[in-house]
Amino acid sequence: MVDNVTQGVKPAEIRGGIGLSDMDTTKTLTTVPTIAVLLVEDSPTEAMLITALLEESSDGTFGIVHSKSLTEALQVLEESHFDVVVLDLTLPDSSGMDTFAAVHKRHPQVPVVILTANHSRDVALETVRLGAQDYIVKEKVENMQLALSLRYAITRKEAEVRQAALMEQVAKINHELESFAHVVSHDLKAPLRGVKNVVQWLVEDYTDKFDDEGKEQMKLLVSRVERMENLIDGILNYSRAGCLREDLSQTDLNEMVGSIIDLVAPPQHITIAVEKSLPALACEQTRLSQVFQNLLSNAVKYMDKPQGRITVTCADEANYWRFSVNDNGPGIEQRHFERIFELFATVHGKEDHQSTGVGLAVVKKIVESWGGRIWVESEVGRGSTFSFTLPK
């Protein structure tokens, strides 16, 4: 905002528009901050009406500069600071969306309120979708409505600028975290590989020197090293899950899930079936594969029945797809339903399954980054159903 009404006056005076020079000059003595308004309107009558309405507003703190064409308005914007632009879309040298686009492209930081006729509301609404803050119908404009609209436009634009700055900061932090995760992963896995190699040499060269307890301890050491490797990989995947995005590609989910089933390679006593046909849709193929692979791998890993059954289903529910992976495994107590999606949380014994407690946390982060949700329904001894939604 400008500190007094003398600022921003010269452009209007040079162009003979309705500017602050047309107002009571005693206002130049006030210390009340003035909202600098650029009114872009080719009709003198409409310009006088808008000016009068703002002058009649309760606080009277609007300083108005009037331009009669798009060319003139763009030049004025280059020369002076304005808090808000009131823009008629139909001008002698421009009309419709092109008028707004020209202002918004060259001065995206300035909030714009559109002046429109009653029959042109659709165009005005489109400008709001593309970045205008609001629109005012000329035939229905009132002083308080106009003043409030301008103030709200300025407030919203300031909020947008702050949000954009915060999002840029978040993106920078995410990039730094991802780089940090890569460095940590490399620095931790390098010595870990050395430990693993030494252990394998000991097992290969000195197996006959160990008694049964020694062999068991070496086996335990190998499994601990492998679990540490999995944990590091899991942390790296989790750090990437909400940051990395890929282009959408049309994917036949029947082929995708079929390939994942082959990759999971369930033992003979476990069957994985796809109930009905899955849809073909545009998706982030790698990340969706990661979700299905984790859910199916867990169902196989924790299966405790002599005849294991795992089923993949899909339901079309208006605005989203709902996918489910059902099994007849051990089930999960209800008190763990939320906890299992937390990082490093695990219900089953780590020694038995080499669980890192990262997989479901990664899946949750991926699904929520799409605007979907994931949950579990389960009964101990009877099995579990993991479901997630994918917005269309």
C-alpha angles and dihedrals in degrees: 000000000000118000098226137010095254091076117088093017102110098070091057093045091050092050096042092238128145101279139152090285087073091060131080105292091215086077089075087075095060121103094203108122111252125220105227109222126189108204112198107192130133096201112086090203094053090044092053090048094051091046092049092049092052092047089052093053115116098256100033093207098135120117109197130202116185126213123181101201141031093247091053092046093052091050092049091050090054092052103042143029119250130184094208141002122220102203131193108204095212111069134153092258101032142021143191123352092349090067094056093039092056093053096041094047095052097036108025092157093064116085114234128207113194123225109210141170118243092254093054100059094117091060091047091051089052091054089053089053089052096048113291112130099220145333133231124206107226095214092056104035119133130186098247092042092052095046092048092046091055093047093048091047090055092046093049092048091051088051091050091051091049091047092049090051091049092048090050089050091048091050090051092049091048090051091049091048091049091050089047091051091052092050093046091046092052095043093048098043095049096066090036090059088051091053091047092051092050091050092049091050090051091050093047097044103034106030091115090054095058124085120219093275091049091050090050091050092050090049089051091049092053091049091049091052091049091049090052090052090050091048092053091048090048093052090049091050091048092052090052098042098085097032110045116074128181133201117272115254130186105255134184102221091200089065093041095051091042090056091048091052089053089049094049088049099197116212119257095265092059124071125194116199134180111222110221121332122315119225129253110234145158108265146141093274101197095047094045089050088053091055095050093042093053094048094046093044091052092049090053095041096054099037110132101173125099088230109037120196123192122179131190116206138176132201128193105224108177104261098022147024118246116208123189136189111201127188138174093225131126096299129219130261113249092239088067097050095102098029096060090068092057121101113270092003116136133169100192124067112279092214091058100046107020088236117179096188091230105097100077091041088057091048092050092049092050095047093047091048086063092051092255132116137225131209142160134231115193147158120203111251094010104067144255140268119209112195132183134177129226115196114230 
